[in-house]
Amino acid sequence: MLTLKQRQERAARRAARIAAKHMAIRSAALGQGEAQSKGSIVMKKSQVKVGSEYVAKVSGKLAHIRIDRENPHGGWDATIMWSLS
């Protein structure tokens, strides 16, 4: 059984995770770049930095990703840090 302090710490960590997800969703919605007719946001190649973290739509879901390197066939290789939805 957890003590009161342990339950409070667990609740605080959970609240921080939820707040971080909401902030990432808000920043993705506000985003920077050119808007397409579908309402999605497109970043220019010059705006993407290797090693930076972004929110991107992966398989129809928002995910927090880190750009690992530029792919020689076009685009980027990235690692999914955590999923937002």
PDB file of N, CA, C and O in Angstrom:
ATOM      1  N   MET A   1       0.839  -1.169   0.000  1.00  0.00           N
ATOM      2  CA  MET A   1       0.000   0.000   0.000  1.00  0.00           C
ATOM      3  C   MET A   1       0.891   1.242   0.000  1.00  0.00           C
ATOM      4  O   MET A   1       1.903   1.297   0.699  1.00  0.00           O
ATOM      5  N   LEU A   2       0.498   2.227  -0.790  1.00  0.00           N
ATOM      6  CA  LEU A   2       1.276   3.455  -0.905  1.00  0.00           C
ATOM      7  C   LEU A   2       0.931   4.428   0.220  1.00  0.00           C
ATOM      8  O   LEU A   2      -0.204   4.497   0.690  1.00  0.00           O
ATOM      9  N   THR A   3       1.938   5.163   0.627  1.00  0.00           N
ATOM     10  CA  THR A   3       1.696   6.193   1.642  1.00  0.00           C
ATOM     11  C   THR A   3       1.050   7.402   0.978  1.00  0.00           C
ATOM     12  O   THR A   3       1.012   7.501  -0.249  1.00  0.00           O
ATOM     13  N   LEU A   4       0.550   8.309   1.786  1.00  0.00           N
ATOM     14  CA  LEU A   4      -0.077   9.515   1.256  1.00  0.00           C
ATOM     15  C   LEU A   4       0.910  10.303   0.403  1.00  0.00           C
ATOM     16  O   LEU A   4       0.550  10.797  -0.665  1.00  0.00           O
ATOM     17  N   LYS A   5       2.149  10.422   0.865  1.00  0.00           N
ATOM     18  CA  LYS A   5       3.169  11.165   0.115  1.00  0.00           C
ATOM     19  C   LYS A   5       3.443  10.506  -1.236  1.00  0.00           C
ATOM     20  O   LYS A   5       3.583  11.207  -2.239  1.00  0.00           O
ATOM     21  N   GLN A   6       3.521   9.192  -1.285  1.00  0.00           N
ATOM     22  CA  GLN A   6       3.759   8.479  -2.539  1.00  0.00           C
ATOM     23  C   GLN A   6       2.592   8.683  -3.503  1.00  0.00           C
ATOM     24  O   GLN A   6       2.805   8.872  -4.701  1.00  0.00           O
ATOM     25  N   ARG A   7       1.356   8.648  -2.988  1.00  0.00           N
ATOM     26  CA  ARG A   7       0.184   8.886  -3.849  1.00  0.00           C
ATOM     27  C   ARG A   7       0.189  10.304  -4.392  1.00  0.00           C
ATOM     28  O   ARG A   7      -0.153  10.527  -5.553  1.00  0.00           O
ATOM     29  N   GLN A   8       0.581  11.278  -3.549  1.00  0.00           N
ATOM     30  CA  GLN A   8       0.638  12.667  -3.999  1.00  0.00           C
ATOM     31  C   GLN A   8       1.715  12.855  -5.066  1.00  0.00           C
ATOM     32  O   GLN A   8       1.498  13.570  -6.045  1.00  0.00           O
ATOM     33  N   GLU A   9       2.872  12.221  -4.885  1.00  0.00           N
ATOM     34  CA  GLU A   9       3.942  12.314  -5.874  1.00  0.00           C
ATOM     35  C   GLU A   9       3.520  11.674  -7.191  1.00  0.00           C
ATOM     36  O   GLU A   9       3.798  12.215  -8.260  1.00  0.00           O
ATOM     37  N   ARG A  10       2.855  10.536  -7.122  1.00  0.00           N
ATOM     38  CA  ARG A  10       2.369   9.867  -8.328  1.00  0.00           C
ATOM     39  C   ARG A  10       1.351  10.744  -9.054  1.00  0.00           C
ATOM     40  O   ARG A  10       1.389  10.856 -10.279  1.00  0.00           O
ATOM     41  N   ALA A  11       0.446  11.364  -8.305  1.00  0.00           N
ATOM     42  CA  ALA A  11      -0.556  12.253  -8.904  1.00  0.00           C
ATOM     43  C   ALA A  11       0.105  13.472  -9.547  1.00  0.00           C
ATOM     44  O   ALA A  11      -0.326  13.923 -10.608  1.00  0.00           O
ATOM     45  N   ALA A  12       1.140  14.003  -8.916  1.00  0.00           N
ATOM     46  CA  ALA A  12       1.855  15.163  -9.468  1.00  0.00           C
ATOM     47  C   ALA A  12       2.565  14.795 -10.767  1.00  0.00           C
ATOM     48  O   ALA A  12       2.542  15.569 -11.724  1.00  0.00           O
ATOM     49  N   ARG A  13       3.203  13.607 -10.813  1.00  0.00           N
ATOM     50  CA  ARG A  13       3.865  13.160 -12.042  1.00  0.00           C
ATOM     51  C   ARG A  13       2.850  12.961 -13.157  1.00  0.00           C
ATOM     52  O   ARG A  13       3.104  13.339 -14.301  1.00  0.00           O
ATOM     53  N   ARG A  14       1.708  12.375 -12.837  1.00  0.00           N
ATOM     54  CA  ARG A  14       0.650  12.161 -13.836  1.00  0.00           C
ATOM     55  C   ARG A  14       0.130  13.491 -14.358  1.00  0.00           C
ATOM     56  O   ARG A  14      -0.081  13.644 -15.561  1.00  0.00           O
ATOM     57  N   ALA A  15      -0.078  14.445 -13.474  1.00  0.00           N
ATOM     58  CA  ALA A  15      -0.556  15.770 -13.886  1.00  0.00           C
ATOM     59  C   ALA A  15       0.463  16.453 -14.793  1.00  0.00           C
ATOM     60  O   ALA A  15       0.087  17.122 -15.756  1.00  0.00           O
ATOM     61  N   ALA A  16       1.754  16.288 -14.491  1.00  0.00           N
ATOM     62  CA  ALA A  16       2.805  16.887 -15.322  1.00  0.00           C
ATOM     63  C   ALA A  16       2.826  16.249 -16.712  1.00  0.00           C
ATOM     64  O   ALA A  16       2.995  16.948 -17.711  1.00  0.00           O
ATOM     65  N   ARG A  17       2.656  14.921 -16.782  1.00  0.00           N
ATOM     66  CA  ARG A  17       2.615  14.243 -18.085  1.00  0.00           C
ATOM     67  C   ARG A  17       1.435  14.725 -18.911  1.00  0.00           C
ATOM     68  O   ARG A  17       1.573  14.989 -20.105  1.00  0.00           O
ATOM     69  N   ILE A  18       0.274  14.839 -18.276  1.00  0.00           N
ATOM     70  CA  ILE A  18      -0.926  15.287 -18.981  1.00  0.00           C
ATOM     71  C   ILE A  18      -0.745  16.719 -19.460  1.00  0.00           C
ATOM     72  O   ILE A  18      -1.116  17.045 -20.588  1.00  0.00           O
ATOM     73  N   ALA A  19      -0.181  17.576 -18.621  1.00  0.00           N
ATOM     74  CA  ALA A  19       0.049  18.972 -19.006  1.00  0.00           C
ATOM     75  C   ALA A  19       1.016  19.050 -20.186  1.00  0.00           C
ATOM     76  O   ALA A  19       0.821  19.863 -21.089  1.00  0.00           O
ATOM     77  N   ALA A  20       2.052  18.215 -20.187  1.00  0.00           N
ATOM     78  CA  ALA A  20       3.009  18.211 -21.296  1.00  0.00           C
ATOM     79  C   ALA A  20       2.340  17.771 -22.591  1.00  0.00           C
ATOM     80  O   ALA A  20       2.610  18.336 -23.651  1.00  0.00           O
ATOM     81  N   LYS A  21       1.472  16.770 -22.517  1.00  0.00           N
ATOM     82  CA  LYS A  21       0.760  16.320 -23.715  1.00  0.00           C
ATOM     83  C   LYS A  21      -0.150  17.413 -24.248  1.00  0.00           C
ATOM     84  O   LYS A  21      -0.191  17.659 -25.453  1.00  0.00           O
ATOM     85  N   HIS A  22      -0.881  18.073 -23.350  1.00  0.00           N
ATOM     86  CA  HIS A  22      -1.772  19.151 -23.785  1.00  0.00           C
ATOM     87  C   HIS A  22      -0.983  20.294 -24.405  1.00  0.00           C
ATOM     88  O   HIS A  22      -1.421  20.875 -25.398  1.00  0.00           O
ATOM     89  N   MET A  23       0.176  20.627 -23.836  1.00  0.00           N
ATOM     90  CA  MET A  23       0.997  21.693 -24.376  1.00  0.00           C
ATOM     91  C   MET A  23       1.502  21.322 -25.773  1.00  0.00           C
ATOM     92  O   MET A  23       1.535  22.165 -26.670  1.00  0.00           O
ATOM     93  N   ALA A  24       1.890  20.067 -25.950  1.00  0.00           N
ATOM     94  CA  ALA A  24       2.372  19.607 -27.252  1.00  0.00           C
ATOM     95  C   ALA A  24       1.254  19.655 -28.289  1.00  0.00           C
ATOM     96  O   ALA A  24       1.485  20.032 -29.438  1.00  0.00           O
ATOM     97  N   ILE A  25       0.053  19.277 -27.887  1.00  0.00           N
ATOM     98  CA  ILE A  25      -1.086  19.321 -28.811  1.00  0.00           C
ATOM     99  C   ILE A  25      -1.393  20.758 -29.188  1.00  0.00           C
ATOM    100  O   ILE A  25      -1.634  21.059 -30.357  1.00  0.00           O
ATOM    101  N   ARG A  26      -1.385  21.661 -28.188  1.00  0.00           N
ATOM    102  CA  ARG A  26      -1.654  23.077 -28.467  1.00  0.00           C
ATOM    103  C   ARG A  26      -0.591  23.650 -29.398  1.00  0.00           C
ATOM    104  O   ARG A  26      -0.923  24.362 -30.347  1.00  0.00           O
ATOM    105  N   SER A  27       0.686  23.350 -29.141  1.00  0.00           N
ATOM    106  CA  SER A  27       1.747  23.894 -29.987  1.00  0.00           C
ATOM    107  C   SER A  27       1.673  23.318 -31.398  1.00  0.00           C
ATOM    108  O   SER A  27       2.007  24.001 -32.366  1.00  0.00           O
ATOM    109  N   ALA A  28       1.235  22.060 -31.520  1.00  0.00           N
ATOM    110  CA  ALA A  28       1.073  21.466 -32.846  1.00  0.00           C
ATOM    111  C   ALA A  28      -0.074  22.135 -33.589  1.00  0.00           C
ATOM    112  O   ALA A  28       0.001  22.345 -34.800  1.00  0.00           O
ATOM    113  N   ALA A  29      -1.135  22.469 -32.862  1.00  0.00           N
ATOM    114  CA  ALA A  29      -2.277  23.124 -33.490  1.00  0.00           C
ATOM    115  C   ALA A  29      -1.919  24.539 -33.924  1.00  0.00           C
ATOM    116  O   ALA A  29      -2.363  24.994 -34.978  1.00  0.00           O
ATOM    117  N   LEU A  30      -1.119  25.240 -33.122  1.00  0.00           N
ATOM    118  CA  LEU A  30      -0.721  26.600 -33.464  1.00  0.00           C
ATOM    119  C   LEU A  30       0.383  26.584 -34.505  1.00  0.00           C
ATOM    120  O   LEU A  30       0.392  27.393 -35.434  1.00  0.00           O
ATOM    121  N   GLY A  31       1.323  25.644 -34.337  1.00  0.00           N
ATOM    122  CA  GLY A  31       2.415  25.369 -35.257  1.00  0.00           C
ATOM    123  C   GLY A  31       2.963  26.525 -36.071  1.00  0.00           C
ATOM    124  O   GLY A  31       2.418  27.629 -36.075  1.00  0.00           O
ATOM    125  N   GLN A  32       4.038  26.244 -36.749  1.00  0.00           N
ATOM    126  CA  GLN A  32       4.652  27.201 -37.656  1.00  0.00           C
ATOM    127  C   GLN A  32       4.777  26.524 -38.995  1.00  0.00           C
ATOM    128  O   GLN A  32       4.921  25.303 -39.062  1.00  0.00           O
ATOM    129  N   GLY A  33       4.726  27.296 -40.069  1.00  0.00           N
ATOM    130  CA  GLY A  33       4.845  26.735 -41.405  1.00  0.00           C
ATOM    131  C   GLY A  33       3.678  27.157 -42.267  1.00  0.00           C
ATOM    132  O   GLY A  33       2.875  28.002 -41.871  1.00  0.00           O
ATOM    133  N   GLU A  34       3.585  26.580 -43.427  1.00  0.00           N
ATOM    134  CA  GLU A  34       2.538  26.922 -44.375  1.00  0.00           C
ATOM    135  C   GLU A  34       1.368  25.963 -44.206  1.00  0.00           C
ATOM    136  O   GLU A  34       1.558  24.753 -44.085  1.00  0.00           O
ATOM    137  N   ALA A  35       0.179  26.504 -44.198  1.00  0.00           N
ATOM    138  CA  ALA A  35      -1.020  25.666 -44.076  1.00  0.00           C
ATOM    139  C   ALA A  35      -1.449  25.207 -45.462  1.00  0.00           C
ATOM    140  O   ALA A  35      -1.477  25.996 -46.407  1.00  0.00           O
ATOM    141  N   GLN A  36      -1.779  23.938 -45.575  1.00  0.00           N
ATOM    142  CA  GLN A  36      -2.295  23.408 -46.823  1.00  0.00           C
ATOM    143  C   GLN A  36      -3.805  23.573 -46.842  1.00  0.00           C
ATOM    144  O   GLN A  36      -4.400  23.978 -45.843  1.00  0.00           O
ATOM    145  N   SER A  37      -4.423  23.263 -47.962  1.00  0.00           N
ATOM    146  CA  SER A  37      -5.873  23.404 -48.077  1.00  0.00           C
ATOM    147  C   SER A  37      -6.614  22.473 -47.121  1.00  0.00           C
ATOM    148  O   SER A  37      -7.733  22.785 -46.716  1.00  0.00           O
ATOM    149  N   LYS A  38      -6.013  21.325 -46.747  1.00  0.00           N
ATOM    150  CA  LYS A  38      -6.643  20.394 -45.820  1.00  0.00           C
ATOM    151  C   LYS A  38      -6.577  20.893 -44.383  1.00  0.00           C
ATOM    152  O   LYS A  38      -7.228  20.321 -43.509  1.00  0.00           O
ATOM    153  N   GLY A  39      -5.809  21.945 -44.117  1.00  0.00           N
ATOM    154  CA  GLY A  39      -5.683  22.451 -42.763  1.00  0.00           C
ATOM    155  C   GLY A  39      -4.474  21.910 -42.035  1.00  0.00           C
ATOM    156  O   GLY A  39      -4.257  22.257 -40.874  1.00  0.00           O
ATOM    157  N   SER A  40      -3.677  21.068 -42.678  1.00  0.00           N
ATOM    158  CA  SER A  40      -2.476  20.563 -42.019  1.00  0.00           C
ATOM    159  C   SER A  40      -1.352  21.582 -42.186  1.00  0.00           C
ATOM    160  O   SER A  40      -1.428  22.471 -43.034  1.00  0.00           O
ATOM    161  N   ILE A  41      -0.329  21.445 -41.383  1.00  0.00           N
ATOM    162  CA  ILE A  41       0.783  22.380 -41.417  1.00  0.00           C
ATOM    163  C   ILE A  41       1.982  21.683 -42.028  1.00  0.00           C
ATOM    164  O   ILE A  41       2.296  20.544 -41.685  1.00  0.00           O
ATOM    165  N   VAL A  42       2.644  22.375 -42.932  1.00  0.00           N
ATOM    166  CA  VAL A  42       3.807  21.818 -43.609  1.00  0.00           C
ATOM    167  C   VAL A  42       5.013  22.676 -43.267  1.00  0.00           C
ATOM    168  O   VAL A  42       4.971  23.900 -43.397  1.00  0.00           O
ATOM    169  N   MET A  43       6.088  22.031 -42.830  1.00  0.00           N
ATOM    170  CA  MET A  43       7.325  22.760 -42.560  1.00  0.00           C
ATOM    171  C   MET A  43       8.213  22.667 -43.783  1.00  0.00           C
ATOM    172  O   MET A  43       8.240  21.648 -44.472  1.00  0.00           O
ATOM    173  N   LYS A  44       8.937  23.741 -44.044  1.00  0.00           N
ATOM    174  CA  LYS A  44       9.907  23.725 -45.126  1.00  0.00           C
ATOM    175  C   LYS A  44      11.132  22.933 -44.672  1.00  0.00           C
ATOM    176  O   LYS A  44      11.411  22.823 -43.478  1.00  0.00           O
ATOM    177  N   LYS A  45      11.849  22.388 -45.640  1.00  0.00           N
ATOM    178  CA  LYS A  45      13.029  21.586 -45.331  1.00  0.00           C
ATOM    179  C   LYS A  45      14.032  22.389 -44.503  1.00  0.00           C
ATOM    180  O   LYS A  45      14.684  21.841 -43.613  1.00  0.00           O
ATOM    181  N   SER A  46      14.154  23.667 -44.791  1.00  0.00           N
ATOM    182  CA  SER A  46      15.114  24.507 -44.059  1.00  0.00           C
ATOM    183  C   SER A  46      14.707  24.731 -42.603  1.00  0.00           C
ATOM    184  O   SER A  46      15.547  25.104 -41.784  1.00  0.00           O
ATOM    185  N   GLN A  47      13.430  24.510 -42.264  1.00  0.00           N
ATOM    186  CA  GLN A  47      12.950  24.702 -40.904  1.00  0.00           C
ATOM    187  C   GLN A  47      13.184  23.482 -40.013  1.00  0.00           C
ATOM    188  O   GLN A  47      13.156  23.598 -38.788  1.00  0.00           O
ATOM    189  N   VAL A  48      13.411  22.324 -40.612  1.00  0.00           N
ATOM    190  CA  VAL A  48      13.594  21.079 -39.855  1.00  0.00           C
ATOM    191  C   VAL A  48      15.058  20.938 -39.471  1.00  0.00           C
ATOM    192  O   VAL A  48      15.941  21.030 -40.323  1.00  0.00           O
ATOM    193  N   LYS A  49      15.314  20.715 -38.188  1.00  0.00           N
ATOM    194  CA  LYS A  49      16.681  20.571 -37.684  1.00  0.00           C
ATOM    195  C   LYS A  49      16.886  19.159 -37.142  1.00  0.00           C
ATOM    196  O   LYS A  49      16.082  18.669 -36.349  1.00  0.00           O
ATOM    197  N   VAL A  50      17.963  18.509 -37.571  1.00  0.00           N
ATOM    198  CA  VAL A  50      18.302  17.171 -37.088  1.00  0.00           C
ATOM    199  C   VAL A  50      18.610  17.263 -35.596  1.00  0.00           C
ATOM    200  O   VAL A  50      19.352  18.143 -35.160  1.00  0.00           O
ATOM    201  N   GLY A  51      18.035  16.349 -34.820  1.00  0.00           N
ATOM    202  CA  GLY A  51      18.223  16.332 -33.373  1.00  0.00           C
ATOM    203  C   GLY A  51      17.124  17.055 -32.624  1.00  0.00           C
ATOM    204  O   GLY A  51      17.021  16.923 -31.405  1.00  0.00           O
ATOM    205  N   SER A  52      16.292  17.826 -33.336  1.00  0.00           N
ATOM    206  CA  SER A  52      15.187  18.541 -32.694  1.00  0.00           C
ATOM    207  C   SER A  52      13.982  17.631 -32.543  1.00  0.00           C
ATOM    208  O   SER A  52      13.869  16.598 -33.204  1.00  0.00           O
ATOM    209  N   GLU A  53      13.081  18.042 -31.654  1.00  0.00           N
ATOM    210  CA  GLU A  53      11.867  17.271 -31.411  1.00  0.00           C
ATOM    211  C   GLU A  53      10.657  18.051 -31.899  1.00  0.00           C
ATOM    212  O   GLU A  53      10.588  19.271 -31.746  1.00  0.00           O
ATOM    213  N   TYR A  54       9.698  17.334 -32.490  1.00  0.00           N
ATOM    214  CA  TYR A  54       8.510  17.940 -33.059  1.00  0.00           C
ATOM    215  C   TYR A  54       7.287  17.081 -32.737  1.00  0.00           C
ATOM    216  O   TYR A  54       7.411  15.943 -32.284  1.00  0.00           O
ATOM    217  N   VAL A  55       6.117  17.643 -32.979  1.00  0.00           N
ATOM    218  CA  VAL A  55       4.873  16.884 -32.934  1.00  0.00           C
ATOM    219  C   VAL A  55       4.479  16.655 -34.383  1.00  0.00           C
ATOM    220  O   VAL A  55       4.386  17.603 -35.163  1.00  0.00           O
ATOM    221  N   ALA A  56       4.247  15.405 -34.744  1.00  0.00           N
ATOM    222  CA  ALA A  56       3.915  15.060 -36.118  1.00  0.00           C
ATOM    223  C   ALA A  56       2.793  14.029 -36.129  1.00  0.00           C
ATOM    224  O   ALA A  56       2.582  13.307 -35.155  1.00  0.00           O
ATOM    225  N   LYS A  57       2.091  13.975 -37.231  1.00  0.00           N
ATOM    226  CA  LYS A  57       1.053  12.970 -37.382  1.00  0.00           C
ATOM    227  C   LYS A  57       1.697  11.713 -37.967  1.00  0.00           C
ATOM    228  O   LYS A  57       2.251  11.744 -39.066  1.00  0.00           O
ATOM    229  N   VAL A  58       1.621  10.612 -37.224  1.00  0.00           N
ATOM    230  CA  VAL A  58       2.193   9.332 -37.639  1.00  0.00           C
ATOM    231  C   VAL A  58       1.068   8.313 -37.644  1.00  0.00           C
ATOM    232  O   VAL A  58       0.458   8.061 -36.605  1.00  0.00           O
ATOM    233  N   SER A  59       0.788   7.734 -38.782  1.00  0.00           N
ATOM    234  CA  SER A  59      -0.287   6.746 -38.934  1.00  0.00           C
ATOM    235  C   SER A  59      -1.620   7.284 -38.417  1.00  0.00           C
ATOM    236  O   SER A  59      -2.393   6.565 -37.784  1.00  0.00           O
ATOM    237  N   GLY A  60      -1.874   8.561 -38.699  1.00  0.00           N
ATOM    238  CA  GLY A  60      -3.147   9.159 -38.334  1.00  0.00           C
ATOM    239  C   GLY A  60      -3.251   9.639 -36.900  1.00  0.00           C
ATOM    240  O   GLY A  60      -4.303  10.133 -36.494  1.00  0.00           O
ATOM    241  N   LYS A  61      -2.164   9.502 -36.107  1.00  0.00           N
ATOM    242  CA  LYS A  61      -2.181   9.932 -34.707  1.00  0.00           C
ATOM    243  C   LYS A  61      -1.041  10.919 -34.469  1.00  0.00           C
ATOM    244  O   LYS A  61       0.019  10.808 -35.086  1.00  0.00           O
ATOM    245  N   LEU A  62      -1.258  11.882 -33.575  1.00  0.00           N
ATOM    246  CA  LEU A  62      -0.192  12.808 -33.224  1.00  0.00           C
ATOM    247  C   LEU A  62       0.832  12.092 -32.359  1.00  0.00           C
ATOM    248  O   LEU A  62       0.476  11.333 -31.457  1.00  0.00           O
ATOM    249  N   ALA A  63       2.101  12.337 -32.640  1.00  0.00           N
ATOM    250  CA  ALA A  63       3.176  11.711 -31.874  1.00  0.00           C
ATOM    251  C   ALA A  63       4.303  12.712 -31.680  1.00  0.00           C
ATOM    252  O   ALA A  63       4.533  13.565 -32.537  1.00  0.00           O
ATOM    253  N   HIS A  64       4.997  12.612 -30.573  1.00  0.00           N
ATOM    254  CA  HIS A  64       6.165  13.433 -30.270  1.00  0.00           C
ATOM    255  C   HIS A  64       7.354  12.681 -30.860  1.00  0.00           C
ATOM    256  O   HIS A  64       7.640  11.555 -30.453  1.00  0.00           O
ATOM    257  N   ILE A  65       8.057  13.304 -31.828  1.00  0.00           N
ATOM    258  CA  ILE A  65       9.157  12.610 -32.511  1.00  0.00           C
ATOM    259  C   ILE A  65      10.460  13.390 -32.391  1.00  0.00           C
ATOM    260  O   ILE A  65      10.457  14.594 -32.136  1.00  0.00           O
ATOM    261  N   ARG A  66      11.574  12.684 -32.578  1.00  0.00           N
ATOM    262  CA  ARG A  66      12.892  13.299 -32.647  1.00  0.00           C
ATOM    263  C   ARG A  66      13.472  12.975 -34.017  1.00  0.00           C
ATOM    264  O   ARG A  66      13.489  11.811 -34.418  1.00  0.00           O
ATOM    265  N   ILE A  67      13.946  13.986 -34.741  1.00  0.00           N
ATOM    266  CA  ILE A  67      14.552  13.789 -36.054  1.00  0.00           C
ATOM    267  C   ILE A  67      15.968  13.267 -35.849  1.00  0.00           C
ATOM    268  O   ILE A  67      16.790  13.939 -35.226  1.00  0.00           O
ATOM    269  N   ASP A  68      16.265  12.066 -36.371  1.00  0.00           N
ATOM    270  CA  ASP A  68      17.575  11.440 -36.186  1.00  0.00           C
ATOM    271  C   ASP A  68      18.552  11.834 -37.294  1.00  0.00           C
ATOM    272  O   ASP A  68      19.707  12.160 -37.021  1.00  0.00           O
ATOM    273  N   ARG A  69      18.086  11.802 -38.537  1.00  0.00           N
ATOM    274  CA  ARG A  69      18.958  12.151 -39.664  1.00  0.00           C
ATOM    275  C   ARG A  69      18.111  12.345 -40.909  1.00  0.00           C
ATOM    276  O   ARG A  69      16.941  11.966 -40.950  1.00  0.00           O
ATOM    277  N   GLU A  70      18.716  12.938 -41.912  1.00  0.00           N
ATOM    278  CA  GLU A  70      18.037  13.097 -43.193  1.00  0.00           C
ATOM    279  C   GLU A  70      18.149  11.783 -43.957  1.00  0.00           C
ATOM    280  O   GLU A  70      19.216  11.171 -43.991  1.00  0.00           O
ATOM    281  N   ASN A  71      17.060  11.354 -44.563  1.00  0.00           N
ATOM    282  CA  ASN A  71      17.042  10.113 -45.326  1.00  0.00           C
ATOM    283  C   ASN A  71      17.581  10.389 -46.721  1.00  0.00           C
ATOM    284  O   ASN A  71      17.143  11.353 -47.350  1.00  0.00           O
ATOM    285  N   PRO A  72      18.518   9.584 -47.239  1.00  0.00           N
ATOM    286  CA  PRO A  72      19.080   9.826 -48.569  1.00  0.00           C
ATOM    287  C   PRO A  72      18.039   9.717 -49.690  1.00  0.00           C
ATOM    288  O   PRO A  72      18.253  10.239 -50.784  1.00  0.00           O
ATOM    289  N   HIS A  73      16.918   9.045 -49.424  1.00  0.00           N
ATOM    290  CA  HIS A  73      15.865   8.898 -50.431  1.00  0.00           C
ATOM    291  C   HIS A  73      14.814   9.995 -50.324  1.00  0.00           C
ATOM    292  O   HIS A  73      13.831   9.983 -51.064  1.00  0.00           O
ATOM    293  N   GLY A  74      15.010  10.934 -49.418  1.00  0.00           N
ATOM    294  CA  GLY A  74      14.076  12.031 -49.214  1.00  0.00           C
ATOM    295  C   GLY A  74      13.406  11.929 -47.863  1.00  0.00           C
ATOM    296  O   GLY A  74      13.131  10.830 -47.381  1.00  0.00           O
ATOM    297  N   GLY A  75      13.144  13.061 -47.255  1.00  0.00           N
ATOM    298  CA  GLY A  75      12.502  13.084 -45.943  1.00  0.00           C
ATOM    299  C   GLY A  75      13.510  12.892 -44.833  1.00  0.00           C
ATOM    300  O   GLY A  75      14.694  13.185 -44.998  1.00  0.00           O
ATOM    301  N   TRP A  76      13.034  12.397 -43.693  1.00  0.00           N
ATOM    302  CA  TRP A  76      13.884  12.238 -42.520  1.00  0.00           C
ATOM    303  C   TRP A  76      13.623  10.900 -41.860  1.00  0.00           C
ATOM    304  O   TRP A  76      12.550  10.315 -42.003  1.00  0.00           O
ATOM    305  N   ASP A  77      14.628  10.423 -41.131  1.00  0.00           N
ATOM    306  CA  ASP A  77      14.471   9.267 -40.256  1.00  0.00           C
ATOM    307  C   ASP A  77      14.245   9.830 -38.855  1.00  0.00           C
ATOM    308  O   ASP A  77      14.998  10.687 -38.393  1.00  0.00           O
ATOM    309  N   ALA A  78      13.201   9.341 -38.185  1.00  0.00           N
ATOM    310  CA  ALA A  78      12.841   9.881 -36.882  1.00  0.00           C
ATOM    311  C   ALA A  78      12.507   8.761 -35.914  1.00  0.00           C
ATOM    312  O   ALA A  78      12.214   7.636 -36.319  1.00  0.00           O
ATOM    313  N   THR A  79      12.555   9.088 -34.626  1.00  0.00           N
ATOM    314  CA  THR A  79      12.202   8.164 -33.560  1.00  0.00           C
ATOM    315  C   THR A  79      10.973   8.722 -32.844  1.00  0.00           C
ATOM    316  O   THR A  79      10.933   9.902 -32.498  1.00  0.00           O
ATOM    317  N   ILE A  80       9.970   7.868 -32.624  1.00  0.00           N
ATOM    318  CA  ILE A  80       8.792   8.284 -31.882  1.00  0.00           C
ATOM    319  C   ILE A  80       9.141   8.249 -30.398  1.00  0.00           C
ATOM    320  O   ILE A  80       9.509   7.208 -29.854  1.00  0.00           O
ATOM    321  N   MET A  81       9.019   9.413 -29.755  1.00  0.00           N
ATOM    322  CA  MET A  81       9.319   9.509 -28.328  1.00  0.00           C
ATOM    323  C   MET A  81       8.125   9.022 -27.517  1.00  0.00           C
ATOM    324  O   MET A  81       8.282   8.197 -26.617  1.00  0.00           O
ATOM    325  N   TRP A  82       6.920   9.531 -27.830  1.00  0.00           N
ATOM    326  CA  TRP A  82       5.674   9.069 -27.216  1.00  0.00           C
ATOM    327  C   TRP A  82       4.512   9.539 -28.058  1.00  0.00           C
ATOM    328  O   TRP A  82       4.606  10.541 -28.766  1.00  0.00           O
ATOM    329  N   SER A  83       3.425   8.813 -27.975  1.00  0.00           N
ATOM    330  CA  SER A  83       2.224   9.106 -28.760  1.00  0.00           C
ATOM    331  C   SER A  83       1.304   9.996 -27.960  1.00  0.00           C
ATOM    332  O   SER A  83       1.195   9.852 -26.743  1.00  0.00           O
ATOM    333  N   LEU A  84       0.624  10.939 -28.652  1.00  0.00           N
ATOM    334  CA  LEU A  84      -0.280  11.872 -27.998  1.00  0.00           C
ATOM    335  C   LEU A  84      -1.720  11.388 -28.011  1.00  0.00           C
ATOM    336  O   LEU A  84      -2.526  11.839 -27.196  1.00  0.00           O
ATOM    337  N   SER A  85      -2.055  10.496 -28.903  1.00  0.00           N
ATOM    338  CA  SER A  85      -3.453  10.061 -28.956  1.00  0.00           C
ATOM    339  C   SER A  85      -3.549   8.572 -29.105  1.00  0.00           C
ATOM    340  O   SER A  85      -4.651   8.027 -29.167  1.00  0.00           O
TER     341      SER A  85
END
